[in-house]
Amino acid sequence: MRETMGLLRVRQLIKKYQLTKKQYRALMLRCEGLRYREIAEEMGITPQSAWELVQAAVKKVRKKAKVREGEKKFFLASSSPIDF
């Protein structure tokens, strides 16, 4: 079965930043502007779990991307900046 470019890109980002699938999904939903409550509803988890997934993903991405403490933006490959 052939993968679409989007799915291939997702797999590359997960591998590059060592994110779990849930962390990646929660982070992408947050980047789309969803609130933690909305992410929780979408993923079938609690708002606290949604927050924890996003925070864990951000921590991993910052560490791999070597984003300095206090910076509020980082880039995922060639994408536009993500604010947190």
mmCIF file of the N, C-alpha and C atoms, coordinates in Angstrom:
data_MODEL
# 
_entry.id   MODEL 
# 
loop_
_atom_site.group_PDB 
_atom_site.id 
_atom_site.type_symbol 
_atom_site.label_atom_id 
_atom_site.label_alt_id 
_atom_site.label_comp_id 
_atom_site.label_asym_id 
_atom_site.label_entity_id 
_atom_site.label_seq_id 
_atom_site.pdbx_PDB_ins_code 
_atom_site.Cartn_x 
_atom_site.Cartn_y 
_atom_site.Cartn_z 
_atom_site.occupancy 
_atom_site.B_iso_or_equiv 
_atom_site.pdbx_formal_charge 
_atom_site.auth_seq_id 
_atom_site.auth_comp_id 
_atom_site.auth_asym_id 
_atom_site.auth_atom_id 
_atom_site.pdbx_PDB_model_num 
ATOM 1   N N  . MET A 1 1  ? 0.841   -1.183 0.000  1.00 0.00 ? 1  MET A N  1 
ATOM 2   C CA . MET A 1 1  ? 0.000   0.000  0.000  1.00 0.00 ? 1  MET A CA 1 
ATOM 3   C C  . MET A 1 1  ? 0.886   1.247  0.000  1.00 0.00 ? 1  MET A C  1 
ATOM 4   N N  . ARG A 1 2  ? 0.571   2.170  -0.866 1.00 0.00 ? 2  ARG A N  1 
ATOM 5   C CA . ARG A 1 2  ? 1.370   3.394  -0.962 1.00 0.00 ? 2  ARG A CA 1 
ATOM 6   C C  . ARG A 1 2  ? 0.910   4.415  0.067  1.00 0.00 ? 2  ARG A C  1 
ATOM 7   N N  . GLU A 1 3  ? 1.877   5.053  0.688  1.00 0.00 ? 3  GLU A N  1 
ATOM 8   C CA . GLU A 1 3  ? 1.572   6.097  1.664  1.00 0.00 ? 3  GLU A CA 1 
ATOM 9   C C  . GLU A 1 3  ? 1.474   7.434  0.952  1.00 0.00 ? 3  GLU A C  1 
ATOM 10  N N  . THR A 1 4  ? 0.582   8.271  1.421  1.00 0.00 ? 4  THR A N  1 
ATOM 11  C CA . THR A 1 4  ? 0.509   9.619  0.884  1.00 0.00 ? 4  THR A CA 1 
ATOM 12  C C  . THR A 1 4  ? 1.673   10.416 1.430  1.00 0.00 ? 4  THR A C  1 
ATOM 13  N N  . MET A 1 5  ? 1.982   11.526 0.800  1.00 0.00 ? 5  MET A N  1 
ATOM 14  C CA . MET A 1 5  ? 3.071   12.383 1.280  1.00 0.00 ? 5  MET A CA 1 
ATOM 15  C C  . MET A 1 5  ? 2.792   12.861 2.703  1.00 0.00 ? 5  MET A C  1 
ATOM 16  N N  . GLY A 1 6  ? 1.537   13.149 3.011  1.00 0.00 ? 6  GLY A N  1 
ATOM 17  C CA . GLY A 1 6  ? 1.188   13.612 4.353  1.00 0.00 ? 6  GLY A CA 1 
ATOM 18  C C  . GLY A 1 6  ? 1.489   12.572 5.416  1.00 0.00 ? 6  GLY A C  1 
ATOM 19  N N  . LEU A 1 7  ? 1.106   11.337 5.152  1.00 0.00 ? 7  LEU A N  1 
ATOM 20  C CA . LEU A 1 7  ? 1.348   10.266 6.114  1.00 0.00 ? 7  LEU A CA 1 
ATOM 21  C C  . LEU A 1 7  ? 2.845   10.010 6.248  1.00 0.00 ? 7  LEU A C  1 
ATOM 22  N N  . LEU A 1 8  ? 3.556   10.048 5.140  1.00 0.00 ? 8  LEU A N  1 
ATOM 23  C CA . LEU A 1 8  ? 5.001   9.873  5.180  1.00 0.00 ? 8  LEU A CA 1 
ATOM 24  C C  . LEU A 1 8  ? 5.643   10.977 6.017  1.00 0.00 ? 8  LEU A C  1 
ATOM 25  N N  . ARG A 1 9  ? 5.173   12.215 5.846  1.00 0.00 ? 9  ARG A N  1 
ATOM 26  C CA . ARG A 1 9  ? 5.694   13.357 6.601  1.00 0.00 ? 9  ARG A CA 1 
ATOM 27  C C  . ARG A 1 9  ? 5.447   13.174 8.100  1.00 0.00 ? 9  ARG A C  1 
ATOM 28  N N  . VAL A 1 10 ? 4.263   12.703 8.439  1.00 0.00 ? 10 VAL A N  1 
ATOM 29  C CA . VAL A 1 10 ? 3.927   12.454 9.852  1.00 0.00 ? 10 VAL A CA 1 
ATOM 30  C C  . VAL A 1 10 ? 4.895   11.435 10.432 1.00 0.00 ? 10 VAL A C  1 
ATOM 31  N N  . ARG A 1 11 ? 5.122   10.364 9.717  1.00 0.00 ? 11 ARG A N  1 
ATOM 32  C CA . ARG A 1 11 ? 6.032   9.323  10.197 1.00 0.00 ? 11 ARG A CA 1 
ATOM 33  C C  . ARG A 1 11 ? 7.445   9.863  10.383 1.00 0.00 ? 11 ARG A C  1 
ATOM 34  N N  . GLN A 1 12 ? 7.888   10.720 9.470  1.00 0.00 ? 12 GLN A N  1 
ATOM 35  C CA . GLN A 1 12 ? 9.223   11.306 9.574  1.00 0.00 ? 12 GLN A CA 1 
ATOM 36  C C  . GLN A 1 12 ? 9.336   12.200 10.809 1.00 0.00 ? 12 GLN A C  1 
ATOM 37  N N  . LEU A 1 13 ? 8.315   13.022 11.061 1.00 0.00 ? 13 LEU A N  1 
ATOM 38  C CA . LEU A 1 13 ? 8.343   13.910 12.227 1.00 0.00 ? 13 LEU A CA 1 
ATOM 39  C C  . LEU A 1 13 ? 8.311   13.125 13.530 1.00 0.00 ? 13 LEU A C  1 
ATOM 40  N N  . ILE A 1 14 ? 7.488   12.068 13.560 1.00 0.00 ? 14 ILE A N  1 
ATOM 41  C CA . ILE A 1 14 ? 7.416   11.241 14.764 1.00 0.00 ? 14 ILE A CA 1 
ATOM 42  C C  . ILE A 1 14 ? 8.783   10.630 15.046 1.00 0.00 ? 14 ILE A C  1 
ATOM 43  N N  . LYS A 1 15 ? 9.424   10.128 14.003 1.00 0.00 ? 15 LYS A N  1 
ATOM 44  C CA . LYS A 1 15 ? 10.741  9.514  14.182 1.00 0.00 ? 15 LYS A CA 1 
ATOM 45  C C  . LYS A 1 15 ? 11.792  10.558 14.563 1.00 0.00 ? 15 LYS A C  1 
ATOM 46  N N  . LYS A 1 16 ? 11.787  11.695 13.870 1.00 0.00 ? 16 LYS A N  1 
ATOM 47  C CA . LYS A 1 16 ? 12.786  12.727 14.121 1.00 0.00 ? 16 LYS A CA 1 
ATOM 48  C C  . LYS A 1 16 ? 12.729  13.239 15.556 1.00 0.00 ? 16 LYS A C  1 
ATOM 49  N N  . TYR A 1 17 ? 11.540  13.507 16.035 1.00 0.00 ? 17 TYR A N  1 
ATOM 50  C CA . TYR A 1 17 ? 11.387  14.084 17.377 1.00 0.00 ? 17 TYR A CA 1 
ATOM 51  C C  . TYR A 1 17 ? 11.051  13.042 18.437 1.00 0.00 ? 17 TYR A C  1 
ATOM 52  N N  . GLN A 1 18 ? 11.000  11.778 18.057 1.00 0.00 ? 18 GLN A N  1 
ATOM 53  C CA . GLN A 1 18 ? 10.706  10.670 18.956 1.00 0.00 ? 18 GLN A CA 1 
ATOM 54  C C  . GLN A 1 18 ? 9.388   10.875 19.706 1.00 0.00 ? 18 GLN A C  1 
ATOM 55  N N  . LEU A 1 19 ? 8.380   11.298 18.975 1.00 0.00 ? 19 LEU A N  1 
ATOM 56  C CA . LEU A 1 19 ? 7.056   11.496 19.556 1.00 0.00 ? 19 LEU A CA 1 
ATOM 57  C C  . LEU A 1 19 ? 6.241   10.213 19.434 1.00 0.00 ? 19 LEU A C  1 
ATOM 58  N N  . THR A 1 20 ? 5.371   9.995  20.408 1.00 0.00 ? 20 THR A N  1 
ATOM 59  C CA . THR A 1 20 ? 4.395   8.922  20.260 1.00 0.00 ? 20 THR A CA 1 
ATOM 60  C C  . THR A 1 20 ? 3.322   9.425  19.302 1.00 0.00 ? 20 THR A C  1 
ATOM 61  N N  . LYS A 1 21 ? 2.534   8.521  18.781 1.00 0.00 ? 21 LYS A N  1 
ATOM 62  C CA . LYS A 1 21 ? 1.453   8.930  17.872 1.00 0.00 ? 21 LYS A CA 1 
ATOM 63  C C  . LYS A 1 21 ? 0.466   9.849  18.582 1.00 0.00 ? 21 LYS A C  1 
ATOM 64  N N  . LYS A 1 22 ? 0.190   9.556  19.849 1.00 0.00 ? 22 LYS A N  1 
ATOM 65  C CA . LYS A 1 22 ? -0.735  10.397 20.615 1.00 0.00 ? 22 LYS A CA 1 
ATOM 66  C C  . LYS A 1 22 ? -0.155  11.784 20.852 1.00 0.00 ? 22 LYS A C  1 
ATOM 67  N N  . GLN A 1 23 ? 1.149   11.850 21.159 1.00 0.00 ? 23 GLN A N  1 
ATOM 68  C CA . GLN A 1 23 ? 1.790   13.151 21.359 1.00 0.00 ? 23 GLN A CA 1 
ATOM 69  C C  . GLN A 1 23 ? 1.740   13.964 20.069 1.00 0.00 ? 23 GLN A C  1 
ATOM 70  N N  . TYR A 1 24 ? 2.047   13.326 18.966 1.00 0.00 ? 24 TYR A N  1 
ATOM 71  C CA . TYR A 1 24 ? 2.025   14.027 17.672 1.00 0.00 ? 24 TYR A CA 1 
ATOM 72  C C  . TYR A 1 24 ? 0.624   14.557 17.383 1.00 0.00 ? 24 TYR A C  1 
ATOM 73  N N  . ARG A 1 25 ? -0.380  13.696 17.551 1.00 0.00 ? 25 ARG A N  1 
ATOM 74  C CA . ARG A 1 25 ? -1.760  14.110 17.250 1.00 0.00 ? 25 ARG A CA 1 
ATOM 75  C C  . ARG A 1 25 ? -2.197  15.264 18.143 1.00 0.00 ? 25 ARG A C  1 
ATOM 76  N N  . ALA A 1 26 ? -1.912  15.160 19.433 1.00 0.00 ? 26 ALA A N  1 
ATOM 77  C CA . ALA A 1 26 ? -2.288  16.228 20.359 1.00 0.00 ? 26 ALA A CA 1 
ATOM 78  C C  . ALA A 1 26 ? -1.585  17.535 20.005 1.00 0.00 ? 26 ALA A C  1 
ATOM 79  N N  . LEU A 1 27 ? -0.306  17.459 19.661 1.00 0.00 ? 27 LEU A N  1 
ATOM 80  C CA . LEU A 1 27 ? 0.452   18.651 19.295 1.00 0.00 ? 27 LEU A CA 1 
ATOM 81  C C  . LEU A 1 27 ? -0.118  19.295 18.027 1.00 0.00 ? 27 LEU A C  1 
ATOM 82  N N  . MET A 1 28 ? -0.426  18.482 17.031 1.00 0.00 ? 28 MET A N  1 
ATOM 83  C CA . MET A 1 28 ? -0.964  19.024 15.782 1.00 0.00 ? 28 MET A CA 1 
ATOM 84  C C  . MET A 1 28 ? -2.346  19.652 16.001 1.00 0.00 ? 28 MET A C  1 
ATOM 85  N N  . LEU A 1 29 ? -3.162  19.041 16.831 1.00 0.00 ? 29 LEU A N  1 
ATOM 86  C CA . LEU A 1 29 ? -4.474  19.620 17.135 1.00 0.00 ? 29 LEU A CA 1 
ATOM 87  C C  . LEU A 1 29 ? -4.312  20.959 17.858 1.00 0.00 ? 29 LEU A C  1 
ATOM 88  N N  . ARG A 1 30 ? -3.353  21.021 18.771 1.00 0.00 ? 30 ARG A N  1 
ATOM 89  C CA . ARG A 1 30 ? -3.079  22.284 19.486 1.00 0.00 ? 30 ARG A CA 1 
ATOM 90  C C  . ARG A 1 30 ? -2.607  23.348 18.499 1.00 0.00 ? 30 ARG A C  1 
ATOM 91  N N  . CYS A 1 31 ? -1.763  22.947 17.560 1.00 0.00 ? 31 CYS A N  1 
ATOM 92  C CA . CYS A 1 31 ? -1.266  23.886 16.549 1.00 0.00 ? 31 CYS A CA 1 
ATOM 93  C C  . CYS A 1 31 ? -2.377  24.388 15.633 1.00 0.00 ? 31 CYS A C  1 
ATOM 94  N N  . GLU A 1 32 ? -3.417  23.585 15.495 1.00 0.00 ? 32 GLU A N  1 
ATOM 95  C CA . GLU A 1 32 ? -4.580  24.003 14.706 1.00 0.00 ? 32 GLU A CA 1 
ATOM 96  C C  . GLU A 1 32 ? -5.480  24.954 15.485 1.00 0.00 ? 32 GLU A C  1 
ATOM 97  N N  . GLY A 1 33 ? -5.138  25.178 16.745 1.00 0.00 ? 33 GLY A N  1 
ATOM 98  C CA . GLY A 1 33 ? -5.889  26.139 17.543 1.00 0.00 ? 33 GLY A CA 1 
ATOM 99  C C  . GLY A 1 33 ? -6.904  25.549 18.497 1.00 0.00 ? 33 GLY A C  1 
ATOM 100 N N  . LEU A 1 34 ? -6.956  24.235 18.601 1.00 0.00 ? 34 LEU A N  1 
ATOM 101 C CA . LEU A 1 34 ? -7.904  23.623 19.517 1.00 0.00 ? 34 LEU A CA 1 
ATOM 102 C C  . LEU A 1 34 ? -7.464  23.833 20.958 1.00 0.00 ? 34 LEU A C  1 
ATOM 103 N N  . ARG A 1 35 ? -8.441  23.983 21.838 1.00 0.00 ? 35 ARG A N  1 
ATOM 104 C CA . ARG A 1 35 ? -8.179  24.080 23.275 1.00 0.00 ? 35 ARG A CA 1 
ATOM 105 C C  . ARG A 1 35 ? -7.987  22.671 23.822 1.00 0.00 ? 35 ARG A C  1 
ATOM 106 N N  . TYR A 1 36 ? -7.406  22.575 25.001 1.00 0.00 ? 36 TYR A N  1 
ATOM 107 C CA . TYR A 1 36 ? -7.148  21.258 25.575 1.00 0.00 ? 36 TYR A CA 1 
ATOM 108 C C  . TYR A 1 36 ? -8.438  20.454 25.739 1.00 0.00 ? 36 TYR A C  1 
ATOM 109 N N  . ARG A 1 37 ? -9.506  21.113 26.105 1.00 0.00 ? 37 ARG A N  1 
ATOM 110 C CA . ARG A 1 37 ? -10.804 20.443 26.241 1.00 0.00 ? 37 ARG A CA 1 
ATOM 111 C C  . ARG A 1 37 ? -11.244 19.847 24.904 1.00 0.00 ? 37 ARG A C  1 
ATOM 112 N N  . GLU A 1 38 ? -11.033 20.605 23.826 1.00 0.00 ? 38 GLU A N  1 
ATOM 113 C CA . GLU A 1 38 ? -11.409 20.142 22.493 1.00 0.00 ? 38 GLU A CA 1 
ATOM 114 C C  . GLU A 1 38 ? -10.509 19.000 22.016 1.00 0.00 ? 38 GLU A C  1 
ATOM 115 N N  . ILE A 1 39 ? -9.224  19.094 22.332 1.00 0.00 ? 39 ILE A N  1 
ATOM 116 C CA . ILE A 1 39 ? -8.290  18.013 21.993 1.00 0.00 ? 39 ILE A CA 1 
ATOM 117 C C  . ILE A 1 39 ? -8.725  16.742 22.720 1.00 0.00 ? 39 ILE A C  1 
ATOM 118 N N  . ALA A 1 40 ? -9.075  16.889 23.994 1.00 0.00 ? 40 ALA A N  1 
ATOM 119 C CA . ALA A 1 40 ? -9.513  15.748 24.801 1.00 0.00 ? 40 ALA A CA 1 
ATOM 120 C C  . ALA A 1 40 ? -10.746 15.087 24.180 1.00 0.00 ? 40 ALA A C  1 
ATOM 121 N N  . GLU A 1 41 ? -11.710 15.890 23.774 1.00 0.00 ? 41 GLU A N  1 
ATOM 122 C CA . GLU A 1 41 ? -12.922 15.349 23.153 1.00 0.00 ? 41 GLU A CA 1 
ATOM 123 C C  . GLU A 1 41 ? -12.586 14.615 21.849 1.00 0.00 ? 41 GLU A C  1 
ATOM 124 N N  . GLU A 1 42 ? -11.743 15.215 21.048 1.00 0.00 ? 42 GLU A N  1 
ATOM 125 C CA . GLU A 1 42 ? -11.346 14.637 19.761 1.00 0.00 ? 42 GLU A CA 1 
ATOM 126 C C  . GLU A 1 42 ? -10.624 13.303 19.941 1.00 0.00 ? 42 GLU A C  1 
ATOM 127 N N  . MET A 1 43 ? -9.787  13.220 20.976 1.00 0.00 ? 43 MET A N  1 
ATOM 128 C CA . MET A 1 43 ? -8.970  12.032 21.182 1.00 0.00 ? 43 MET A CA 1 
ATOM 129 C C  . MET A 1 43 ? -9.571  11.033 22.174 1.00 0.00 ? 43 MET A C  1 
ATOM 130 N N  . GLY A 1 44 ? -10.660 11.406 22.842 1.00 0.00 ? 44 GLY A N  1 
ATOM 131 C CA . GLY A 1 44 ? -11.297 10.516 23.799 1.00 0.00 ? 44 GLY A CA 1 
ATOM 132 C C  . GLY A 1 44 ? -10.502 10.348 25.090 1.00 0.00 ? 44 GLY A C  1 
ATOM 133 N N  . ILE A 1 45 ? -9.896  11.465 25.532 1.00 0.00 ? 45 ILE A N  1 
ATOM 134 C CA . ILE A 1 45 ? -9.091  11.465 26.755 1.00 0.00 ? 45 ILE A CA 1 
ATOM 135 C C  . ILE A 1 45 ? -9.539  12.628 27.637 1.00 0.00 ? 45 ILE A C  1 
ATOM 136 N N  . THR A 1 46 ? -8.943  12.765 28.813 1.00 0.00 ? 46 THR A N  1 
ATOM 137 C CA . THR A 1 46 ? -9.284  13.880 29.697 1.00 0.00 ? 46 THR A CA 1 
ATOM 138 C C  . THR A 1 46 ? -8.511  15.135 29.260 1.00 0.00 ? 46 THR A C  1 
ATOM 139 N N  . PRO A 1 47 ? -9.016  16.321 29.606 1.00 0.00 ? 47 PRO A N  1 
ATOM 140 C CA . PRO A 1 47 ? -8.272  17.545 29.303 1.00 0.00 ? 47 PRO A CA 1 
ATOM 141 C C  . PRO A 1 47 ? -6.877  17.542 29.931 1.00 0.00 ? 47 PRO A C  1 
ATOM 142 N N  . GLN A 1 48 ? -6.734  16.983 31.130 1.00 0.00 ? 48 GLN A N  1 
ATOM 143 C CA . GLN A 1 48 ? -5.427  16.894 31.780 1.00 0.00 ? 48 GLN A CA 1 
ATOM 144 C C  . GLN A 1 48 ? -4.470  16.039 30.949 1.00 0.00 ? 48 GLN A C  1 
ATOM 145 N N  . SER A 1 49 ? -4.964  14.915 30.427 1.00 0.00 ? 49 SER A N  1 
ATOM 146 C CA . SER A 1 49 ? -4.129  14.055 29.584 1.00 0.00 ? 49 SER A CA 1 
ATOM 147 C C  . SER A 1 49 ? -3.747  14.763 28.289 1.00 0.00 ? 49 SER A C  1 
ATOM 148 N N  . ALA A 1 50 ? -4.665  15.533 27.735 1.00 0.00 ? 50 ALA A N  1 
ATOM 149 C CA . ALA A 1 50 ? -4.374  16.293 26.514 1.00 0.00 ? 50 ALA A CA 1 
ATOM 150 C C  . ALA A 1 50 ? -3.251  17.287 26.791 1.00 0.00 ? 50 ALA A C  1 
ATOM 151 N N  . TRP A 1 51 ? -3.349  17.994 27.912 1.00 0.00 ? 51 TRP A N  1 
ATOM 152 C CA . TRP A 1 51 ? -2.308  18.956 28.292 1.00 0.00 ? 51 TRP A CA 1 
ATOM 153 C C  . TRP A 1 51 ? -0.965  18.250 28.451 1.00 0.00 ? 51 TRP A C  1 
ATOM 154 N N  . GLU A 1 52 ? -0.968  17.107 29.143 1.00 0.00 ? 52 GLU A N  1 
ATOM 155 C CA . GLU A 1 52 ? 0.275   16.364 29.378 1.00 0.00 ? 52 GLU A CA 1 
ATOM 156 C C  . GLU A 1 52 ? 0.903   15.884 28.069 1.00 0.00 ? 52 GLU A C  1 
ATOM 157 N N  . LEU A 1 53 ? 0.084   15.414 27.126 1.00 0.00 ? 53 LEU A N  1 
ATOM 158 C CA . LEU A 1 53 ? 0.606   14.967 25.833 1.00 0.00 ? 53 LEU A CA 1 
ATOM 159 C C  . LEU A 1 53 ? 1.259   16.118 25.072 1.00 0.00 ? 53 LEU A C  1 
ATOM 160 N N  . VAL A 1 54 ? 0.597   17.268 25.052 1.00 0.00 ? 54 VAL A N  1 
ATOM 161 C CA . VAL A 1 54 ? 1.141   18.429 24.344 1.00 0.00 ? 54 VAL A CA 1 
ATOM 162 C C  . VAL A 1 54 ? 2.433   18.886 25.002 1.00 0.00 ? 54 VAL A C  1 
ATOM 163 N N  . GLN A 1 55 ? 2.450   18.951 26.330 1.00 0.00 ? 55 GLN A N  1 
ATOM 164 C CA . GLN A 1 55 ? 3.653   19.397 27.024 1.00 0.00 ? 55 GLN A CA 1 
ATOM 165 C C  . GLN A 1 55 ? 4.825   18.448 26.786 1.00 0.00 ? 55 GLN A C  1 
ATOM 166 N N  . ALA A 1 56 ? 4.557   17.154 26.801 1.00 0.00 ? 56 ALA A N  1 
ATOM 167 C CA . ALA A 1 56 ? 5.616   16.173 26.546 1.00 0.00 ? 56 ALA A CA 1 
ATOM 168 C C  . ALA A 1 56 ? 6.145   16.303 25.118 1.00 0.00 ? 56 ALA A C  1 
ATOM 169 N N  . ALA A 1 57 ? 5.252   16.522 24.169 1.00 0.00 ? 57 ALA A N  1 
ATOM 170 C CA . ALA A 1 57 ? 5.660   16.687 22.767 1.00 0.00 ? 57 ALA A CA 1 
ATOM 171 C C  . ALA A 1 57 ? 6.502   17.946 22.591 1.00 0.00 ? 57 ALA A C  1 
ATOM 172 N N  . VAL A 1 58 ? 6.063   19.042 23.183 1.00 0.00 ? 58 VAL A N  1 
ATOM 173 C CA . VAL A 1 58 ? 6.798   20.305 23.088 1.00 0.00 ? 58 VAL A CA 1 
ATOM 174 C C  . VAL A 1 58 ? 8.191   20.151 23.692 1.00 0.00 ? 58 VAL A C  1 
ATOM 175 N N  . LYS A 1 59 ? 8.271   19.483 24.823 1.00 0.00 ? 59 LYS A N  1 
ATOM 176 C CA . LYS A 1 59 ? 9.561   19.272 25.488 1.00 0.00 ? 59 LYS A CA 1 
ATOM 177 C C  . LYS A 1 59 ? 10.514  18.493 24.581 1.00 0.00 ? 59 LYS A C  1 
ATOM 178 N N  . LYS A 1 60 ? 10.008  17.433 23.952 1.00 0.00 ? 60 LYS A N  1 
ATOM 179 C CA . LYS A 1 60 ? 10.843  16.632 23.054 1.00 0.00 ? 60 LYS A CA 1 
ATOM 180 C C  . LYS A 1 60 ? 11.297  17.434 21.839 1.00 0.00 ? 60 LYS A C  1 
ATOM 181 N N  . VAL A 1 61 ? 10.365  18.190 21.253 1.00 0.00 ? 61 VAL A N  1 
ATOM 182 C CA . VAL A 1 61 ? 10.704  18.972 20.061 1.00 0.00 ? 61 VAL A CA 1 
ATOM 183 C C  . VAL A 1 61 ? 11.719  20.047 20.411 1.00 0.00 ? 61 VAL A C  1 
ATOM 184 N N  . ARG A 1 62 ? 11.503  20.739 21.511 1.00 0.00 ? 62 ARG A N  1 
ATOM 185 C CA . ARG A 1 62 ? 12.453  21.777 21.935 1.00 0.00 ? 62 ARG A CA 1 
ATOM 186 C C  . ARG A 1 62 ? 13.841  21.199 22.173 1.00 0.00 ? 62 ARG A C  1 
ATOM 187 N N  . LYS A 1 63 ? 13.881  20.044 22.810 1.00 0.00 ? 63 LYS A N  1 
ATOM 188 C CA . LYS A 1 63 ? 15.163  19.409 23.103 1.00 0.00 ? 63 LYS A CA 1 
ATOM 189 C C  . LYS A 1 63 ? 15.889  19.047 21.810 1.00 0.00 ? 63 LYS A C  1 
ATOM 190 N N  . LYS A 1 64 ? 15.178  18.420 20.877 1.00 0.00 ? 64 LYS A N  1 
ATOM 191 C CA . LYS A 1 64 ? 15.788  18.013 19.607 1.00 0.00 ? 64 LYS A CA 1 
ATOM 192 C C  . LYS A 1 64 ? 16.134  19.212 18.733 1.00 0.00 ? 64 LYS A C  1 
ATOM 193 N N  . ALA A 1 65 ? 15.261  20.226 18.756 1.00 0.00 ? 65 ALA A N  1 
ATOM 194 C CA . ALA A 1 65 ? 15.478  21.409 17.919 1.00 0.00 ? 65 ALA A CA 1 
ATOM 195 C C  . ALA A 1 65 ? 16.437  22.391 18.590 1.00 0.00 ? 65 ALA A C  1 
ATOM 196 N N  . LYS A 1 66 ? 16.808  22.101 19.829 1.00 0.00 ? 66 LYS A N  1 
ATOM 197 C CA . LYS A 1 66 ? 17.716  22.953 20.599 1.00 0.00 ? 66 LYS A CA 1 
ATOM 198 C C  . LYS A 1 66 ? 17.185  24.384 20.725 1.00 0.00 ? 66 LYS A C  1 
ATOM 199 N N  . VAL A 1 67 ? 15.915  24.491 21.042 1.00 0.00 ? 67 VAL A N  1 
ATOM 200 C CA . VAL A 1 67 ? 15.289  25.789 21.262 1.00 0.00 ? 67 VAL A CA 1 
ATOM 201 C C  . VAL A 1 67 ? 15.692  26.255 22.654 1.00 0.00 ? 67 VAL A C  1 
ATOM 202 N N  . ARG A 1 68 ? 16.176  27.475 22.730 1.00 0.00 ? 68 ARG A N  1 
ATOM 203 C CA . ARG A 1 68 ? 16.617  28.014 24.022 1.00 0.00 ? 68 ARG A CA 1 
ATOM 204 C C  . ARG A 1 68 ? 15.437  28.247 24.949 1.00 0.00 ? 68 ARG A C  1 
ATOM 205 N N  . GLU A 1 69 ? 15.686  28.082 26.214 1.00 0.00 ? 69 GLU A N  1 
ATOM 206 C CA . GLU A 1 69 ? 14.664  28.314 27.228 1.00 0.00 ? 69 GLU A CA 1 
ATOM 207 C C  . GLU A 1 69 ? 14.161  29.746 27.124 1.00 0.00 ? 69 GLU A C  1 
ATOM 208 N N  . GLY A 1 70 ? 12.882  29.935 27.206 1.00 0.00 ? 70 GLY A N  1 
ATOM 209 C CA . GLY A 1 70 ? 12.300  31.266 27.128 1.00 0.00 ? 70 GLY A CA 1 
ATOM 210 C C  . GLY A 1 70 ? 11.799  31.619 25.732 1.00 0.00 ? 70 GLY A C  1 
ATOM 211 N N  . GLU A 1 71 ? 12.279  30.926 24.710 1.00 0.00 ? 71 GLU A N  1 
ATOM 212 C CA . GLU A 1 71 ? 11.772  31.183 23.369 1.00 0.00 ? 71 GLU A CA 1 
ATOM 213 C C  . GLU A 1 71 ? 10.379  30.583 23.273 1.00 0.00 ? 71 GLU A C  1 
ATOM 214 N N  . LYS A 1 72 ? 9.514   31.265 22.558 1.00 0.00 ? 72 LYS A N  1 
ATOM 215 C CA . LYS A 1 72 ? 8.141   30.798 22.472 1.00 0.00 ? 72 LYS A CA 1 
ATOM 216 C C  . LYS A 1 72 ? 7.788   30.247 21.098 1.00 0.00 ? 72 LYS A C  1 
ATOM 217 N N  . LYS A 1 73 ? 8.725   30.266 20.164 1.00 0.00 ? 73 LYS A N  1 
ATOM 218 C CA . LYS A 1 73 ? 8.427   29.765 18.823 1.00 0.00 ? 73 LYS A CA 1 
ATOM 219 C C  . LYS A 1 73 ? 9.477   28.759 18.412 1.00 0.00 ? 73 LYS A C  1 
ATOM 220 N N  . PHE A 1 74 ? 9.040   27.777 17.678 1.00 0.00 ? 74 PHE A N  1 
ATOM 221 C CA . PHE A 1 74 ? 9.978   26.869 17.042 1.00 0.00 ? 74 PHE A CA 1 
ATOM 222 C C  . PHE A 1 74 ? 9.366   26.414 15.731 1.00 0.00 ? 74 PHE A C  1 
ATOM 223 N N  . PHE A 1 75 ? 10.158  25.819 14.882 1.00 0.00 ? 75 PHE A N  1 
ATOM 224 C CA . PHE A 1 75 ? 9.719   25.398 13.569 1.00 0.00 ? 75 PHE A CA 1 
ATOM 225 C C  . PHE A 1 75 ? 9.762   23.878 13.469 1.00 0.00 ? 75 PHE A C  1 
ATOM 226 N N  . LEU A 1 76 ? 8.784   23.300 12.822 1.00 0.00 ? 76 LEU A N  1 
ATOM 227 C CA . LEU A 1 76 ? 8.806   21.883 12.506 1.00 0.00 ? 76 LEU A CA 1 
ATOM 228 C C  . LEU A 1 76 ? 9.209   21.773 11.044 1.00 0.00 ? 76 LEU A C  1 
ATOM 229 N N  . ALA A 1 77 ? 10.478  21.475 10.814 1.00 0.00 ? 77 ALA A N  1 
ATOM 230 C CA . ALA A 1 77 ? 11.030  21.358 9.457  1.00 0.00 ? 77 ALA A CA 1 
ATOM 231 C C  . ALA A 1 77 ? 10.750  22.632 8.682  1.00 0.00 ? 77 ALA A C  1 
ATOM 232 N N  . SER A 1 78 ? 10.004  22.540 7.575  1.00 0.00 ? 78 SER A N  1 
ATOM 233 C CA . SER A 1 78 ? 9.794   23.707 6.725  1.00 0.00 ? 78 SER A CA 1 
ATOM 234 C C  . SER A 1 78 ? 8.466   24.395 7.002  1.00 0.00 ? 78 SER A C  1 
ATOM 235 N N  . SER A 1 79 ? 7.823   24.065 8.104  1.00 0.00 ? 79 SER A N  1 
ATOM 236 C CA . SER A 1 79 ? 6.532   24.662 8.409  1.00 0.00 ? 79 SER A CA 1 
ATOM 237 C C  . SER A 1 79 ? 6.693   26.068 8.977  1.00 0.00 ? 79 SER A C  1 
ATOM 238 N N  . SER A 1 80 ? 5.591   26.725 9.142  1.00 0.00 ? 80 SER A N  1 
ATOM 239 C CA . SER A 1 80 ? 5.618   28.049 9.754  1.00 0.00 ? 80 SER A CA 1 
ATOM 240 C C  . SER A 1 80 ? 5.850   27.915 11.249 1.00 0.00 ? 80 SER A C  1 
ATOM 241 N N  . PRO A 1 81 ? 6.214   28.997 11.948 1.00 0.00 ? 81 PRO A N  1 
ATOM 242 C CA . PRO A 1 81 ? 6.503   28.887 13.382 1.00 0.00 ? 81 PRO A CA 1 
ATOM 243 C C  . PRO A 1 81 ? 5.266   28.487 14.171 1.00 0.00 ? 81 PRO A C  1 
ATOM 244 N N  . ILE A 1 82 ? 5.515   27.781 15.257 1.00 0.00 ? 82 ILE A N  1 
ATOM 245 C CA . ILE A 1 82 ? 4.444   27.351 16.148 1.00 0.00 ? 82 ILE A CA 1 
ATOM 246 C C  . ILE A 1 82 ? 4.614   28.099 17.452 1.00 0.00 ? 82 ILE A C  1 
ATOM 247 N N  . ASP A 1 83 ? 3.553   28.770 17.902 1.00 0.00 ? 83 ASP A N  1 
ATOM 248 C CA . ASP A 1 83 ? 3.578   29.510 19.162 1.00 0.00 ? 83 ASP A CA 1 
ATOM 249 C C  . ASP A 1 83 ? 3.051   28.647 20.292 1.00 0.00 ? 83 ASP A C  1 
ATOM 250 N N  . PHE A 1 84 ? 3.687   28.764 21.462 1.00 0.00 ? 84 PHE A N  1 
ATOM 251 C CA . PHE A 1 84 ? 3.176   28.081 22.653 1.00 0.00 ? 84 PHE A CA 1 
ATOM 252 C C  . PHE A 1 84 ? 3.158   29.040 23.779 1.00 0.00 ? 84 PHE A C  1 
# 
